[in-house]
Amino acid sequence: MRLWKNVISILLALACAACAPAPDELVVRSAAIAGGALSAHIDWQPDASVMAALDNGIPLDFIVRVRAQDAGTLGWHTTAASSERRVELRYYPLSRQYQWRDLDRGETRSYAARALLLAAFEDMRLPLNGFDGGGAQRYVLDISLDRTALPGALRVPALLRPAWRISSRDYAWSAPAG
């Protein structure tokens, strides 16, 4: 009986840890769409364990979602168009190079220092090929770490530790009149 109480206590503690709110580590400060490209300014305060994983060659894949929304009924917005892009941040220890990879376009940018990589991520510029947000009332951007892309050994800690729940809140801005 005592064993079951301990097992249940451990499972409840794990469930509570998994439900804990993630800190606001990733905040979109501003965003715009012009000339078929998204530009966004982001503040990211990554946890030391996330940076240690990156420095050990673990790729961090981010999903960047942009939605064009029209005014709906009763104040609800309807999505007229959306685009989802994948960006990977990675370190290659043998070449000592950090890389930003646009996984959808196959483009790669290399950096000699982690600070330069993070600065490029925080000053994001992504082409949105085929995204037609014309006539939209507003745009909404959200960015999140794709925890399913992490190696198997990191998936359980990524589910349990709030530091790995990296996600911005929806950032909405009005579409330019025109």
N, C-alpha and C positions, 0 to 999 in steps of 0.2 A: 504494500500500500504506500509506504514511504517513497519507494522508487518511482511510482507513478506520479506522486505529488511533485517530486523533483523534475521529472521529465516534463510535466505540464507547466511548471514554473519556468523552465528554460524555454519552452516553446512560446509561452506568452511574452517573455522578455524579448525574444527574437522578433516576434510579431510587432511589439511596441517599438523596437528599434527600427524596423522596416517602415513603420508608419510615421516616424518622426519627420517633421517638416525640414526640407533642405534649406540651408542658409542661402541668402541672396548673393551668390558668388558671381553670377553672370547677369549683367543688367545692360539692356540696350538703352543708350543715352539719346541717340538720334538715328534716323534712317530716312532715306530718300530713294526714289526710283527715277532715273533720268537716262535717256538714251539707251534704253533696254538693259540697264545695269542697276543693281542694288548697291548702294553705299550705306554702311552702317558704322556707327561709333559705339563700341562696347567697352564696358568695364568688367574685367574678369579677375577675380581674386581666387586663384585655384589653391586647393588644399595641398599641403606638402606631400601627402601620399599620392596624389594625382601627378604632381610634378616628378616625384621619384619614379613612378611608372613610366612616364614619358622619357625621362633620362635613361631608363633601362631598356629603351627600344620598344615599349608598348605603344602602338598607335592609338590615338584618340580620334574617333570618328564623330563628327558633329552633323546633325541634320538641321539645315536652314530652311524654314518654311515661310513662304510669302503668300499672302492671300489678298486678292482684290475683292472688296465687298461693296455691295449696293445697299441702299436703304431699303429695309424690308418693312413689313407691317408691324405696327405697335412698337417701334423702336428696335426691333430685331434686325440684324444685318444678315444678308444672304451672300454667300460666296459666289462671285461671278467667275473668277479664275484663280488658280493656285499654281504654285511652283515649289518643288522640293529639291533642294540641292544637298550634296554630301561633300563635306570638307574634312580632310584628314590632317592631323598634326602628328609628326613622327620624328624620332631621332635615330640616326644610324651611327652607332658607336664606332664602327671601324673607320668610317670616313669622317667622323666627327662633324656631321652635317645635320641640321634640323631641316625638315621639309614641311611645306604646306602643299597639299595635293588637292586639286579639284577633281574628285573621283568621277564626276559626270563628264567632264570635258577632257580628262587625262592630262591636265596641265600641272606642272610642278614648279615650285619656287624653292630654292635652297637658301639657307641662312647659316652663318658661321656661329651664331650665338642664340641661345634660347630666348633672350630678351627681344631680339629682332623678330623671331618667329611670333612671339606673343604680341608684339606691337603690330605686326601684319594682321594677326587674327582680330585684334581690337579695332583696327581700322579696315574693316572688311570691305572688299570690292568684288562683286560677283556678277558676271553677265547672266542675264535671265533670258536666254534664247527661247523664243516661242511663247513667252509670257505676254498675254494681251490683257492688260488691266485698264484699257481705255474705257472711259465712262464710269469708272468706279468712284464711289463717294469717299472711300478711305482704303488704306492698306494696313495689313497687320503682319508683323514679323515675329517669329519665335525661333529660338535656337536651343538645341538640346544635345547632350551627349548620347550617342547611340550605345547603350550599355550592352546590347546584344552582340555588338561587333568586338567586344573585349575578348581576350583569350579566356578559355574555360576556367582557369585558376582564379581569375579576377571577377568572374560573374557573380559569385555568391557574396564576396565583400562589397561589390558594387550595388547589390540589392539591399544589403543591410546597413551600409554606412552612408549617412547623409552627404558626406563629402563627394560621393560619386554620383549623386543625383543633380547633375549640372544641367540647369534649364533656366532659360529666361522666362519671364512672364510675357504675355502677349504685349507687344508694343504697337500701338495703333497711331496712325497719323492721317490727316486729311489729304486727299488727292488734290493736286494743284488744279485750280480752275482753268479751263481752257478748252 
